[in-house]
Amino acid sequence: MKTAAPGLFLENIPLAPYTTFGVGGPAALFASINSLAEMQQALAFCSENGIPFIVLGKGSNCLFDDRGFQGAVLLNKLNTLEDDGNGCFTVGSGYSFARLGSGTARKGWSGLEFASGIPGTMGGAVYMNAGANGSDTASILTEVLYLHADGAIQKYERNDLQFAYRHSPFQNMQGAILQAKVQLTACAEAKSKQHTMLAYRTSTQPYGEKSAGCVFRNPEGTSAGALIDHCGLKGITQGGAVISPQHANFIVNQGGATAQDILGLMQIIRTTIRDKVGIDLVSEICYIPYQREE
């Protein structure tokens, strides 16, 4: 790997503190991105030098290898928020998704109540089409501003984008989401709905523990958690990781868990569900290997 850009990148920074799992070895290169100019500089440097890169928000839906990442990790701090009026908000991709959900509901705007309690960023929510309680990010999205790896900035209207369950077209692109616009609707009960959803989440999930959210996507017509629970896998441990006794579709780092511990439990779940139920579960967590091809 070539010499990092002066003043922007740091070398060999442990990734565990930047993920909700609390797991992951060092990034060869690491940069905290606080502006469009810094994001452009970082992507240009990576492109010119053939360095794989990952744009990281709150690290709530990813699992880094125990050896780390032999590339550049760009910590997204583009946390601007503009109230454009009439329920339209322009949101920086590094802005807290949970904060956005609670803040807009408090102002009487409905559509993002489900976001409260989801420990990710706006960019991550768009990237994964995050959702809960029958709602998803795509349903309130109107526009996305995107920086391609070649430096081109492109504005995508919602109609230009094809979303699906936990999928967005950005998963097949190389670059970074810069900001998104959302359109919400006036609702006097928005704050109450948000509180109800958050209370349910905190009572049924290992909220506040070291996890990465739901491990597997829900198969059509059922829930992954129910299948895992039905197969008696709650509470199974491997090393420092455990399949949550509270919610079976969560794996929790009890202390000292490694990526291999978590991957091992994921494989146990997959194999058991396939053998007993005949369903192949699809991971919702993004595993980032030590070496990644661009």
Secondary structure, DSSP 8 states (H G I E B T S, - for coil): -----TTT-EEEEESGGGSSS----EEEEEEEE-SHHHHHHHHHHHHHHT--EEEESS--SEEE-TT-EEEEEEEE----EEEEETTEEEEETTSBHHHHHHHHHHTTEES-GGGTT--SBHHHHHHHT-EETTEEGGGGEEEEEEEETTS-EEEEEGGG---BTTB-GGGGSSEEEEEEEEE-EE-TTHHHHHHHHHHHHHHHS-TTSS--S-SB---TTS-HHHHHHHTT-TT-EETTEEE-SS-TT-EEE-SS--HHHHHHHHHHHHHHHHHHH-----B-SEEE-SS---
